[in-house]
């Protein structure tokens, strides 16, 4: 229940910062085998060619605040959507997210 609340809050907070952001949960949370002490892994895709330092700080701040408030470690990777979609190599990370990721 707490973890569902966290995921809803992440989506809500990031929508305020960037309404076009795509948030993908991957890892144990997406697979459904997360334990109470598991972290939450996020890929945050921003619909811009380039992400400003200020915007990245704002996103990291929101995620960090939520992590501190709930006691659940939240790991986030923030990328421009175009960079994710046009990556030159198919990496294990890419396959992992594509195979098990859940879009919030």
N, C-alpha and C positions, 0 to 999 in steps of 0.2 A: 504494500500500500504506500509506504513512504517513497519507494522508488518510482512509482507511477506519478506521485505528486511532484517529485523532482523533475521528471521528464516533461510534465505539463508546464512547470515553471520555467524550464529551460526554453521551451518553445515560445512561451508568452514573453519572456524577457528579450529573447533575440528578435522576435517580431517587432518589438518597439524600436530596437536599434536599426534593423534592416528587414523590412517586411518581405523582401524577396529572398531572404536567406533560406537555404535548405539545410536541415539538421538531420544527420543520419546517425543512428545508434548502431554500434557494431560490438563485437566481442561477446562476452558471457551474457550481458544484458539482452542482446538481440537473440542469442541462441536459446535463452530461457533457462540457463543453468547458473545464473548469478547467485552467489551466496550473500548473506547480509553484510559481509565484510568486503565484497567485490567492489571494484571501481566501476564507473560508467565511462565508456569510451564514446566520444563524439567526433564526427567529421562535420565541420561547419563550412558550407560552400556559400560564398558571397557572389552575387550576380554583378560583378564588376571586373574590369580588366586587371585592376590593381587595388589592393586593400591598403588604406592609409594606416600609419602607425597609430593615430588617434582612434580609428575605428577598431583596430585589433586590440588596443588597450581597453576600450569600452567593453568589447565582447569578453575578453579575458577577465575583466573586473566583475562582470555579471556572473560568469561561470564560477569564479573563485568565491564570490560572496555567497552563492548558493551552496557551494561545497562546504564552506565554513559553517554556514547556518544549519546544515543538515548532518554534518559529520561524515558525508559520503564523498570519497575522492572522485572528482570528475576530470577526466583527461580530454582535452580538446585539440584538434588539429583544424586550423583555419586556412582555407585556400580559396582563391578565385575559382568560380565554377568552371570557367573556360579552361583553366589549367588542369583541373581534374578530368574534364571530358576529353581533352586533347593531349593527354600524357603520352610521351613517346614510347614508354615501356610498360608492359603489363607486369607489375610487381606482385609479390605475395600479399602485400598490404592491399593493393587495389583489388585483387581477387577475393580477399577476405571480406572487404566492405561490400563488394558487388554480390557475393554469394549469400552473406548473412545479414547485411545491413537492413535496418528498418528506418524509413523516412518518417520523421515526426510530423 
